[in-house]
Amino acid sequence: MNIDVRAGVPGRPATATGRRAVLVAPLAGLLLGVLDFLWIKYVPAPFGGLGNSIAVWAVAAFLLTLLNRWSLPVSVAAAAVQLAVAVPAYYLAAAVIQNDALANMYDANALLWVGLGLVAALVFGTGGVLARRADVPELVRDTARALPGAVLFAEAVLQAFRIGDPSYSTGGLIAYALILVFVGLAVTGLVTPTWRRRGVVLVLALPLTAAGYALLSITGFH
């Protein structure tokens, strides 16, 4: 089973798809933020860790632009709106459900997450477009398809390097890392059409995983 990533929808005007993005992107961001908070609050560890994962948000941006036949500029803008809206939506849900301060919606931590979201939107929003475009080389499509798995694998590597740190439970780290790897493999399978191409995509994910680990470390996720 895989996601249908055909290049376009015949007969749908570009202006119509652009107008649709204006509605879909903020709604997707609202849902992402609220559901993310609910996931963290009510889903126990180790699965609950997925709610606090920037990799999961990056995959959400990728899927948004993969599944909607928008142009590249519209797709990147939509992914940026999705992730930018998701941050205050998360803190709004926290304020409503557990009486957290509304100021959390726009404090320094929230602005940091918005900034990281905009970077993720640029990379993964573009990746979602390239993964479905029939007019780009197959290697480019496969490299784009490797992005969501790679960012999840990169976070799994981060967890693995924490093993031995007394601040963390070794069992919890191993369990969460395995969950990230499983989700990465599952997403790769969903966005890649054939078993042969899935193998190619997983090979391409290896250097991307290394790059993702380096970037996550630089941004403080270590």
KEKE-3310 file (N, C-alpha, C; in steps of 0.2 Angstrom, whole numbers, plus 5000, padded with zeros to 4 digits):
npx = (5004:5003:5004:4995:5004:5003:5007:4998:4981:4970:4962:4960:4961:4975:4974:4963:4968:4977:4969:4963:4973:4974:4964:4966:4979:4980:4970:4976:4987:4981:4975:4986:4993:4984:4981:4993:4997:4987:4991:5003:4999:4990:4994:5004:5022:5033:5027:5021:5032:5032:5024:5032:5041:5051:5054:5042:5034:5040:5038:5024:5023:5029:5020:5009:5011:5014:5002:4994:4990:4998:5007:5025:5030:5017:5015:5027:5024:5012:5015:5024:5014:5006:5015:5018:5006:5003:5011:5006:4993:4995:4999:4988:4979:4984:4982:4968:4965:4973:4975:4986:4997:4992:5002:5012:5010:5016:5029:5047:5051:5041:5042:5055:5051:5043:5052:5060:5051:5048:5060:5059:5048:5052:5062:5055:5043:5046:5052:5040:5034:5043:5044:5032:5032:5032:5040:5053:5070:5071:5079:5079:5066:5066:5076:5069:5058:5065:5067:5057:5058:5072:5073:5066:5074:5086:5082:5081:5094:5099:5093:5099:5112:5110:5110:5116:5117:5114:5103:5092:5081:5087:5080:5068:5074:5079:5067:5059:5068:5067:5053:5053:5061:5053:5042:5048:5052:5039:5033:5041:5038:5025:5025:5032:5032:5035:5043:5056:5060:5058:5069:5080:5077:5078:5092:5096:5092:5102:5114:5106:5101:5112:5116:5104:5105:5116:5111:5100:5107:5115:5105:5101:5094:5100)
npy = (4994:5011:5029:5038:5047:5054:5066:5077:5085:5084:5097:5105:5122:5132:5144:5140:5130:5137:5145:5136:5132:5142:5140:5127:5126:5134:5127:5114:5117:5121:5109:5101:5107:5107:5093:5088:5093:5086:5073:5073:5075:5065:5052:5039:5037:5026:5031:5043:5052:5056:5067:5077:5080:5087:5081:5074:5085:5090:5080:5081:5093:5089:5079:5087:5095:5085:5078:5088:5096:5108:5122:5124:5137:5140:5128:5128:5140:5136:5126:5133:5141:5131:5126:5137:5141:5130:5131:5142:5136:5125:5130:5137:5127:5121:5131:5131:5118:5115:5126:5134:5148:5161:5169:5160:5158:5167:5169:5168:5155:5150:5157:5153:5140:5143:5148:5137:5129:5136:5134:5120:5119:5125:5116:5103:5105:5108:5096:5088:5092:5089:5075:5071:5075:5072:5077:5079:5072:5054:5051:5063:5063:5052:5055:5066:5058:5052:5060:5062:5050:5050:5061:5056:5045:5052:5058:5047:5042:5053:5049:5037:5041:5046:5036:5029:5041:5048:5055:5050:5037:5021:5011:5017:5026:5017:5011:5022:5026:5015:5016:5028:5024:5014:5021:5029:5020:5016:5027:5030:5018:5021:5033:5029:5021:5008:4992:4990:5004:5008:5002:5009:5022:5021:5019:5031:5038:5037:5046:5057:5056:5057:5070:5076:5073:5080:5093:5094:5093:5105:5114:5112:5100:5089)
npz = (5000:4996:4995:4983:4972:4960:4947:4945:4945:4932:4924:4935:4939:4942:4950:4957:4965:4972:4980:4987:4995:5004:5013:5017:5023:5035:5042:5043:5051:5063:5067:5068:5078:5089:5090:5092:5105:5113:5110:5117:5130:5133:5128:5133:5137:5128:5116:5117:5115:5102:5100:5104:5095:5083:5071:5067:5064:5053:5044:5043:5036:5024:5020:5018:5006:4998:4996:4990:4975:4973:4966:4967:4974:4981:4988:4997:5004:5010:5018:5027:5033:5039:5049:5056:5061:5069:5080:5089:5090:5097:5110:5113:5115:5126:5135:5136:5140:5151:5158:5155:5153:5142:5136:5132:5119:5112:5116:5119:5117:5109:5098:5094:5090:5079:5070:5068:5062:5050:5043:5042:5034:5022:5017:5018:5013:5000:4997:4997:4986:4975:4976:4970:4958:4941:4931:4935:4937:4941:4951:4959:4963:4971:4981:4987:4992:5002:5012:5023:5030:5033:5042:5053:5056:5059:5071:5079:5080:5087:5099:5102:5105:5117:5126:5141:5147:5163:5165:5157:5154:5150:5144:5140:5130:5121:5117:5112:5101:5093:5089:5082:5071:5066:5062:5052:5043:5039:5034:5023:5015:5012:5004:4993:4978:4974:4978:4974:4972:4985:4991:4985:4990:5003:5004:4999:5010:5020:5019:5021:5033:5041:5039:5043:5057:5061:5059:5067:5079:5079:5081:5093:5097:5105)
capx = (5000:5006:5000:4995:5008:5003:5009:4993:4974:4968:4956:4959:4965:4980:4971:4958:4972:4980:4964:4961:4979:4973:4960:4969:4986:4979:4967:4980:4991:4977:4974:4992:4995:4979:4982:5000:4996:4983:4995:5008:4996:4986:4998:5010:5029:5037:5024:5020:5037:5031:5021:5037:5046:5051:5054:5035:5031:5043:5034:5018:5024:5030:5014:5004:5013:5014:4995:4990:4994:5000:5014:5031:5029:5011:5017:5031:5020:5007:5019:5026:5008:5004:5019:5018:5000:5003:5014:5001:4988:4997:4999:4981:4976:4987:4979:4961:4964:4976:4975:4993:4997:4991:5008:5016:5008:5021:5035:5053:5051:5036:5045:5060:5048:5040:5058:5062:5045:5049:5065:5057:5043:5056:5065:5051:5038:5049:5052:5034:5032:5047:5042:5026:5033:5034:5044:5060:5073:5069:5084:5077:5060:5068:5079:5064:5055:5069:5067:5053:5061:5078:5073:5064:5080:5090:5080:5082:5101:5100:5091:5104:5118:5109:5110:5121:5116:5110:5096:5087:5080:5090:5074:5064:5077:5079:5060:5057:5072:5064:5047:5055:5064:5047:5038:5052:5051:5032:5032:5045:5034:5019:5026:5036:5027:5037:5048:5063:5061:5059:5076:5084:5075:5081:5099:5097:5091:5107:5117:5102:5100:5118:5115:5099:5108:5121:5107:5097:5112:5116:5099:5100:5091:5105)
capy = (5000:5017:5035:5040:5053:5057:5073:5083:5084:5087:5101:5110:5128:5134:5149:5136:5126:5142:5147:5130:5132:5147:5137:5120:5126:5136:5122:5109:5119:5121:5102:5098:5110:5104:5086:5087:5094:5081:5067:5073:5075:5059:5046:5038:5036:5030:5034:5050:5057:5058:5073:5082:5078:5092:5077:5073:5091:5091:5075:5084:5098:5085:5076:5092:5097:5079:5076:5093:5097:5115:5124:5124:5142:5139:5123:5130:5145:5133:5122:5137:5143:5126:5125:5143:5141:5125:5133:5145:5132:5120:5133:5138:5120:5120:5136:5129:5112:5114:5133:5137:5155:5162:5172:5155:5157:5171:5170:5167:5148:5149:5160:5148:5134:5145:5149:5130:5127:5139:5131:5114:5120:5126:5109:5097:5107:5107:5089:5085:5094:5085:5068:5069:5078:5067:5081:5079:5065:5049:5052:5069:5061:5047:5059:5069:5053:5049:5066:5061:5044:5052:5066:5052:5041:5056:5059:5040:5043:5057:5046:5032:5044:5048:5030:5030:5048:5046:5059:5047:5030:5018:5007:5022:5029:5012:5010:5028:5026:5010:5019:5032:5020:5010:5026:5031:5015:5016:5033:5028:5014:5025:5038:5027:5017:5001:4989:4992:5011:5009:5001:5015:5028:5020:5020:5038:5041:5036:5052:5062:5055:5060:5077:5078:5072:5086:5099:5094:5094:5112:5118:5111:5094:5084)
capz = (5000:4996:4994:4976:4971:4953:4946:4944:4944:4926:4924:4941:4938:4947:4954:4962:4970:4976:4984:4992:5000:5009:5018:5020:5027:5042:5046:5044:5056:5069:5069:5070:5085:5095:5091:5095:5112:5115:5110:5122:5136:5135:5126:5137:5134:5123:5110:5118:5113:5095:5100:5105:5090:5077:5065:5065:5061:5047:5040:5042:5031:5018:5017:5016:5000:4993:4994:4987:4969:4972:4963:4972:4979:4985:4993:5002:5008:5013:5023:5032:5037:5043:5054:5060:5065:5073:5087:5094:5091:5103:5116:5114:5117:5133:5139:5136:5143:5157:5160:5154:5151:5135:5134:5129:5112:5108:5120:5115:5115:5104:5092:5091:5086:5073:5066:5066:5057:5043:5040:5040:5028:5016:5015:5018:5008:4993:4996:4995:4979:4971:4977:4966:4951:4935:4926:4937:4936:4946:4957:4962:4966:4976:4986:4990:4996:5007:5017:5029:5034:5036:5048:5059:5058:5063:5078:5082:5081:5093:5105:5103:5108:5124:5130:5145:5151:5169:5165:5153:5155:5144:5141:5136:5124:5115:5114:5107:5095:5088:5087:5076:5065:5063:5058:5047:5037:5037:5030:5017:5011:5010:4999:4988:4975:4973:4983:4971:4973:4992:4993:4983:4994:5010:5003:4999:5017:5024:5020:5023:5040:5044:5038:5048:5064:5062:5059:5074:5085:5079:5083:5101:5099:5107)
cpx = (5004:5002:5001:4998:5008:5004:5004:4986:4972:4962:4955:4964:4970:4978:4966:4962:4975:4975:4962:4967:4977:4968:4963:4975:4984:4975:4971:4985:4987:4976:4980:4994:4991:4980:4988:5000:4992:4987:5000:5005:4993:4990:5004:5016:5029:5034:5022:5026:5036:5028:5026:5042:5046:5051:5047:5032:5034:5040:5027:5018:5025:5024:5009:5005:5013:5007:4991:4994:4995:5006:5019:5030:5023:5012:5021:5028:5015:5010:5021:5020:5006:5008:5019:5011:5000:5006:5009:4995:4989:4997:4992:4977:4978:4983:4971:4960:4967:4978:4982:4992:4996:4998:5013:5015:5013:5027:5041:5053:5046:5039:5051:5057:5045:5046:5060:5057:5046:5055:5063:5052:5047:5059:5060:5045:5040:5050:5046:5032:5036:5046:5036:5027:5036:5039:5051:5063:5071:5073:5082:5071:5062:5072:5074:5060:5059:5069:5063:5056:5068:5078:5071:5070:5085:5089:5081:5089:5102:5098:5096:5110:5116:5109:5116:5121:5111:5103:5091:5087:5083:5084:5070:5067:5077:5072:5058:5061:5069:5057:5048:5057:5058:5043:5041:5051:5044:5030:5035:5041:5028:5020:5030:5032:5029:5042:5055:5064:5062:5066:5081:5083:5078:5089:5101:5096:5097:5111:5113:5101:5106:5118:5109:5101:5112:5116:5103:5101:5114:5111:5097:5096:5096:5105)
cpy = (5006:5023:5037:5047:5055:5064:5078:5080:5087:5091:5106:5116:5129:5139:5145:5133:5131:5144:5142:5130:5137:5145:5131:5121:5128:5130:5116:5111:5119:5114:5099:5101:5107:5097:5084:5088:5088:5074:5067:5072:5068:5052:5045:5036:5028:5033:5041:5055:5059:5065:5079:5082:5083:5088:5076:5079:5092:5086:5078:5089:5094:5082:5081:5094:5091:5077:5082:5095:5105:5116:5124:5131:5142:5134:5125:5135:5141:5129:5127:5140:5137:5125:5131:5143:5136:5126:5136:5141:5127:5123:5135:5132:5119:5125:5134:5123:5111:5121:5136:5144:5156:5166:5167:5155:5162:5173:5168:5159:5146:5152:5156:5142:5136:5146:5142:5128:5130:5136:5124:5114:5121:5120:5104:5099:5106:5100:5086:5086:5089:5078:5066:5072:5073:5071:5082:5072:5061:5050:5057:5067:5056:5050:5063:5064:5051:5054:5064:5055:5046:5057:5062:5048:5045:5057:5052:5040:5047:5053:5040:5035:5046:5042:5031:5036:5046:5050:5056:5040:5026:5014:5012:5025:5024:5011:5016:5028:5021:5012:5023:5029:5016:5015:5029:5026:5015:5021:5032:5024:5017:5029:5036:5021:5009:4998:4991:4999:5012:5007:5006:5021:5027:5020:5027:5042:5041:5043:5058:5062:5058:5067:5080:5078:5078:5092:5100:5095:5101:5116:5116:5105:5089:5083)
cpz = (5000:4994:4986:4975:4964:4952:4947:4944:4938:4927:4930:4940:4944:4952:4959:4967:4975:4982:4989:4997:5006:5015:5021:5024:5034:5046:5048:5050:5063:5071:5071:5077:5091:5096:5094:5103:5116:5116:5116:5129:5138:5132:5130:5133:5133:5117:5111:5116:5106:5095:5101:5101:5084:5070:5062:5062:5054:5042:5038:5036:5024:5015:5015:5008:4995:4991:4991:4981:4968:4969:4969:4977:4983:4990:4998:5007:5012:5019:5029:5036:5041:5049:5059:5064:5070:5080:5091:5095:5097:5109:5118:5117:5124:5137:5141:5141:5150:5160:5160:5152:5144:5132:5131:5122:5108:5112:5116:5113:5109:5097:5089:5087:5080:5068:5063:5061:5051:5040:5037:5034:5022:5013:5014:5013:5001:4992:4994:4988:4974:4971:4972:4959:4946:4931:4929:4937:4942:4952:4961:4966:4972:4982:4990:4995:5002:5013:5024:5034:5037:5042:5054:5061:5061:5070:5082:5084:5087:5100:5107:5107:5115:5129:5134:5149:5157:5169:5161:5155:5149:5140:5137:5130:5119:5112:5110:5101:5090:5085:5081:5070:5062:5059:5052:5041:5035:5032:5023:5012:5009:5004:4993:4985:4974:4977:4981:4973:4981:4994:4991:4988:5001:5010:5003:5006:5021:5025:5023:5031:5044:5044:5043:5055:5065:5063:5066:5080:5085:5082:5090:5102:5100:5114)
residu = (MET:ASN:ILE:ASP:VAL:ARG:ALA:GLY:VAL:PRO:GLY:ARG:PRO:ALA:THR:ALA:THR:GLY:ARG:ARG:ALA:VAL:LEU:VAL:ALA:PRO:LEU:ALA:GLY:LEU:LEU:LEU:GLY:VAL:LEU:ASP:PHE:LEU:TRP:ILE:LYS:TYR:VAL:PRO:ALA:PRO:PHE:GLY:GLY:LEU:GLY:ASN:SER:ILE:ALA:VAL:TRP:ALA:VAL:ALA:ALA:PHE:LEU:LEU:THR:LEU:LEU:ASN:ARG:TRP:SER:LEU:PRO:VAL:SER:VAL:ALA:ALA:ALA:ALA:VAL:GLN:LEU:ALA:VAL:ALA:VAL:PRO:ALA:TYR:TYR:LEU:ALA:ALA:ALA:VAL:ILE:GLN:ASN:ASP:ALA:LEU:ALA:ASN:MET:TYR:ASP:ALA:ASN:ALA:LEU:LEU:TRP:VAL:GLY:LEU:GLY:LEU:VAL:ALA:ALA:LEU:VAL:PHE:GLY:THR:GLY:GLY:VAL:LEU:ALA:ARG:ARG:ALA:ASP:VAL:PRO:GLU:LEU:VAL:ARG:ASP:THR:ALA:ARG:ALA:LEU:PRO:GLY:ALA:VAL:LEU:PHE:ALA:GLU:ALA:VAL:LEU:GLN:ALA:PHE:ARG:ILE:GLY:ASP:PRO:SER:TYR:SER:THR:GLY:GLY:LEU:ILE:ALA:TYR:ALA:LEU:ILE:LEU:VAL:PHE:VAL:GLY:LEU:ALA:VAL:THR:GLY:LEU:VAL:THR:PRO:THR:TRP:ARG:ARG:ARG:GLY:VAL:VAL:LEU:VAL:LEU:ALA:LEU:PRO:LEU:THR:ALA:ALA:GLY:TYR:ALA:LEU:LEU:SER:ILE:THR:GLY:PHE:HIS)
# end
